[in-house]
Amino acid sequence: MSEAEETATHIGNMTSQQINVHIWTTATLDVLYPFTFSSFFLGVAIRAFKSHWLAFLPALLCVPTDLTEGYAQVMLLTGHQEFMAIKTTATRLKVLLFGMALVIAILGAVQLWLEPERGTGKKQS
């Protein structure tokens, strides 16, 4: 959810048990997830586009953006409504960066499949 009203309504409809589970899930699993997918996307981009450092930026920037979103989410779940703007902005930015990193990774994977020597640094004979 990226809209403030939608997020507030959703949190308002949650039971205390649901809020507690959501906080623990966000504070544990959702911390590991951005490192996992960003590492994969970054690895593909580095192998496929070696010297084109701009291809690495979306995957790199996705980690701090996702962690910021998670922190704001936990703060919202604990009643700190002043984090709503951070949460909505970080969510939008994260989705944009994730989408860009995914497209770059797909293009990189296709390029590595079509030109396998590109990923190894060796020319095929």
Phi and psi in degrees as GROMACS dihedral restraints (atoms count N, CA, C in turn):
[ dihedral_restraints ]
;  ai    aj    ak    al  type     phi  dphi    fc
    3     4     5     6     1  -117.4    20    10
    4     5     6     7     1   -13.5    20    10
    6     7     8     9     1   -86.7    20    10
    7     8     9    10     1   134.4    20    10
    9    10    11    12     1   -58.8    20    10
   10    11    12    13     1   -45.7    20    10
   12    13    14    15     1   -64.0    20    10
   13    14    15    16     1   -42.8    20    10
   15    16    17    18     1   -62.5    20    10
   16    17    18    19     1   -43.2    20    10
   18    19    20    21     1   -64.3    20    10
   19    20    21    22     1   -47.5    20    10
   21    22    23    24     1   -61.0    20    10
   22    23    24    25     1   -42.2    20    10
   24    25    26    27     1   -63.7    20    10
   25    26    27    28     1   -44.3    20    10
   27    28    29    30     1   -61.2    20    10
   28    29    30    31     1   -46.4    20    10
   30    31    32    33     1   -64.5    20    10
   31    32    33    34     1   -39.9    20    10
   33    34    35    36     1   -63.4    20    10
   34    35    36    37     1   -26.3    20    10
   36    37    38    39     1   -88.3    20    10
   37    38    39    40     1    -3.2    20    10
   39    40    41    42     1   -84.1    20    10
   40    41    42    43     1   146.7    20    10
   42    43    44    45     1   -79.4    20    10
   43    44    45    46     1   166.4    20    10
   45    46    47    48     1   -63.5    20    10
   46    47    48    49     1   -33.4    20    10
   48    49    50    51     1   -67.5    20    10
   49    50    51    52     1   -42.1    20    10
   51    52    53    54     1   -63.7    20    10
   52    53    54    55     1   -40.7    20    10
   54    55    56    57     1   -62.5    20    10
   55    56    57    58     1   -44.5    20    10
   57    58    59    60     1   -61.5    20    10
   58    59    60    61     1   -45.2    20    10
   60    61    62    63     1   -63.9    20    10
   61    62    63    64     1   -41.9    20    10
   63    64    65    66     1   -63.3    20    10
   64    65    66    67     1   -41.8    20    10
   66    67    68    69     1   -61.5    20    10
   67    68    69    70     1   -48.4    20    10
   69    70    71    72     1   -66.0    20    10
   70    71    72    73     1   -38.1    20    10
   72    73    74    75     1   -65.8    20    10
   73    74    75    76     1   -44.5    20    10
   75    76    77    78     1   -65.0    20    10
   76    77    78    79     1   -39.9    20    10
   78    79    80    81     1   -78.2    20    10
   79    80    81    82     1   -12.2    20    10
   81    82    83    84     1  -117.3    20    10
   82    83    84    85     1   -73.9    20    10
   84    85    86    87     1   -62.7    20    10
   85    86    87    88     1   -40.9    20    10
   87    88    89    90     1   -73.2    20    10
   88    89    90    91     1    -8.0    20    10
   90    91    92    93     1   -83.7    20    10
   91    92    93    94     1   -37.0    20    10
   93    94    95    96     1   -75.7    20    10
   94    95    96    97     1   -35.8    20    10
   96    97    98    99     1   -56.5    20    10
   97    98    99   100     1   -48.6    20    10
   99   100   101   102     1   -63.5    20    10
  100   101   102   103     1   -32.5    20    10
  102   103   104   105     1   -66.6    20    10
  103   104   105   106     1   -37.4    20    10
  105   106   107   108     1   -67.5    20    10
  106   107   108   109     1   -56.2    20    10
  108   109   110   111     1   -69.8    20    10
  109   110   111   112     1   -35.1    20    10
  111   112   113   114     1   -67.4    20    10
  112   113   114   115     1   -37.2    20    10
  114   115   116   117     1   -62.2    20    10
  115   116   117   118     1   -42.8    20    10
  117   118   119   120     1   -63.8    20    10
  118   119   120   121     1   -50.9    20    10
  120   121   122   123     1   -60.3    20    10
  121   122   123   124     1   -41.8    20    10
  123   124   125   126     1   -65.9    20    10
  124   125   126   127     1   -41.9    20    10
  126   127   128   129     1   -60.3    20    10
  127   128   129   130     1   -44.3    20    10
  129   130   131   132     1   -64.4    20    10
  130   131   132   133     1   -44.5    20    10
  132   133   134   135     1   -62.7    20    10
  133   134   135   136     1   -41.4    20    10
  135   136   137   138     1   -65.4    20    10
  136   137   138   139     1   -45.1    20    10
  138   139   140   141     1   -66.2    20    10
  139   140   141   142     1   -37.3    20    10
  141   142   143   144     1   -85.2    20    10
  142   143   144   145     1   -35.3    20    10
  144   145   146   147     1  -121.1    20    10
  145   146   147   148     1    22.6    20    10
  147   148   149   150     1     0.8    20    10
  148   149   150   151     1   -68.2    20    10
  150   151   152   153     1   -96.1    20    10
  151   152   153   154     1     1.9    20    10
  153   154   155   156     1   -93.3    20    10
  154   155   156   157     1    79.9    20    10
  156   157   158   159     1   -61.2    20    10
  157   158   159   160     1   -23.6    20    10
  159   160   161   162     1   -64.5    20    10
  160   161   162   163     1   -26.3    20    10
  162   163   164   165     1   -68.8    20    10
  163   164   165   166     1   -18.5    20    10
  165   166   167   168     1   -86.9    20    10
  166   167   168   169     1   -24.2    20    10
  168   169   170   171     1   -58.2    20    10
  169   170   171   172     1   -47.7    20    10
  171   172   173   174     1   -57.5    20    10
  172   173   174   175     1   -43.9    20    10
  174   175   176   177     1   -65.7    20    10
  175   176   177   178     1   -39.0    20    10
  177   178   179   180     1   -67.8    20    10
  178   179   180   181     1   -42.8    20    10
  180   181   182   183     1   -76.5    20    10
  181   182   183   184     1   -18.2    20    10
  183   184   185   186     1   -66.2    20    10
  184   185   186   187     1   -33.1    20    10
  186   187   188   189     1   -63.7    20    10
  187   188   189   190     1   -58.3    20    10
  189   190   191   192     1   -64.0    20    10
  190   191   192   193     1   -30.5    20    10
  192   193   194   195     1   -67.0    20    10
  193   194   195   196     1   -44.7    20    10
  195   196   197   198     1   -66.0    20    10
  196   197   198   199     1   -39.8    20    10
  198   199   200   201     1   -66.8    20    10
  199   200   201   202     1   -38.0    20    10
  201   202   203   204     1   -63.4    20    10
  202   203   204   205     1   -42.7    20    10
  204   205   206   207     1   -60.8    20    10
  205   206   207   208     1   -44.1    20    10
  207   208   209   210     1   -62.9    20    10
  208   209   210   211     1   -41.4    20    10
  210   211   212   213     1   -62.8    20    10
  211   212   213   214     1   -46.4    20    10
  213   214   215   216     1   -62.3    20    10
  214   215   216   217     1   -36.8    20    10
  216   217   218   219     1   -63.9    20    10
  217   218   219   220     1   -45.1    20    10
  219   220   221   222     1   -62.8    20    10
  220   221   222   223     1   -41.1    20    10
  222   223   224   225     1   -63.6    20    10
  223   224   225   226     1   -40.1    20    10
  225   226   227   228     1   -63.2    20    10
  226   227   228   229     1   -42.2    20    10
  228   229   230   231     1   -65.9    20    10
  229   230   231   232     1   -23.1    20    10
  231   232   233   234     1   -96.8    20    10
  232   233   234   235     1    12.0    20    10
  234   235   236   237     1    96.6    20    10
  235   236   237   238     1     8.8    20    10
  237   238   239   240     1   -95.0    20    10
  238   239   240   241     1    83.9    20    10
  240   241   242   243     1   -65.9    20    10
  241   242   243   244     1   -17.3    20    10
  243   244   245   246     1   -67.6    20    10
  244   245   246   247     1    -8.7    20    10
  246   247   248   249     1   -90.7    20    10
  247   248   249   250     1     2.7    20    10
  249   250   251   252     1   -61.5    20    10
  250   251   252   253     1   -43.7    20    10
  252   253   254   255     1   -64.7    20    10
  253   254   255   256     1   -39.1    20    10
  255   256   257   258     1   -64.1    20    10
  256   257   258   259     1   -44.6    20    10
  258   259   260   261     1   -61.2    20    10
  259   260   261   262     1   -48.5    20    10
  261   262   263   264     1   -68.0    20    10
  262   263   264   265     1   -39.7    20    10
  264   265   266   267     1   -67.5    20    10
  265   266   267   268     1   -45.5    20    10
  267   268   269   270     1   -63.8    20    10
  268   269   270   271     1   -36.9    20    10
  270   271   272   273     1   -63.9    20    10
  271   272   273   274     1   -46.3    20    10
  273   274   275   276     1   -62.3    20    10
  274   275   276   277     1   -44.6    20    10
  276   277   278   279     1   -65.2    20    10
  277   278   279   280     1   -40.8    20    10
  279   280   281   282     1   -61.8    20    10
  280   281   282   283     1   -45.3    20    10
  282   283   284   285     1   -61.4    20    10
  283   284   285   286     1   -42.9    20    10
  285   286   287   288     1   -62.3    20    10
  286   287   288   289     1   -49.5    20    10
  288   289   290   291     1   -64.8    20    10
  289   290   291   292     1   -41.9    20    10
  291   292   293   294     1   -60.9    20    10
  292   293   294   295     1   -45.7    20    10
  294   295   296   297     1   -60.8    20    10
  295   296   297   298     1   -43.7    20    10
  297   298   299   300     1   -63.5    20    10
  298   299   300   301     1   -45.1    20    10
  300   301   302   303     1   -63.8    20    10
  301   302   303   304     1   -37.8    20    10
  303   304   305   306     1   -64.7    20    10
  304   305   306   307     1   -45.8    20    10
  306   307   308   309     1   -62.8    20    10
  307   308   309   310     1   -43.6    20    10
  309   310   311   312     1   -61.7    20    10
  310   311   312   313     1   -42.4    20    10
  312   313   314   315     1   -65.1    20    10
  313   314   315   316     1   -40.4    20    10
  315   316   317   318     1   -64.4    20    10
  316   317   318   319     1   -47.1    20    10
  318   319   320   321     1   -61.2    20    10
  319   320   321   322     1   -40.3    20    10
  321   322   323   324     1   -64.8    20    10
  322   323   324   325     1   -42.0    20    10
  324   325   326   327     1   -63.9    20    10
  325   326   327   328     1   -40.8    20    10
  327   328   329   330     1   -63.9    20    10
  328   329   330   331     1   -43.9    20    10
  330   331   332   333     1   -62.7    20    10
  331   332   333   334     1   -41.8    20    10
  333   334   335   336     1   -66.8    20    10
  334   335   336   337     1   -33.8    20    10
  336   337   338   339     1   -69.8    20    10
  337   338   339   340     1   -41.0    20    10
  339   340   341   342     1   -75.7    20    10
  340   341   342   343     1   -31.3    20    10
  342   343   344   345     1  -128.9    20    10
  343   344   345   346     1    76.2    20    10
  345   346   347   348     1   -58.6    20    10
  346   347   348   349     1   -29.0    20    10
  348   349   350   351     1   -67.0    20    10
  349   350   351   352     1   -21.3    20    10
  351   352   353   354     1   -61.9    20    10
  352   353   354   355     1   -38.2    20    10
  354   355   356   357     1   -76.6    20    10
  355   356   357   358     1   -18.0    20    10
  357   358   359   360     1  -103.3    20    10
  358   359   360   361     1   -18.3    20    10
  360   361   362   363     1    82.3    20    10
  361   362   363   364     1     3.0    20    10
  363   364   365   366     1  -111.7    20    10
  364   365   366   367     1   147.9    20    10
  366   367   368   369     1   -88.5    20    10
  367   368   369   370     1   137.6    20    10
  369   370   371   372     1   -80.1    20    10
  370   371   372   373     1   144.9    20    10
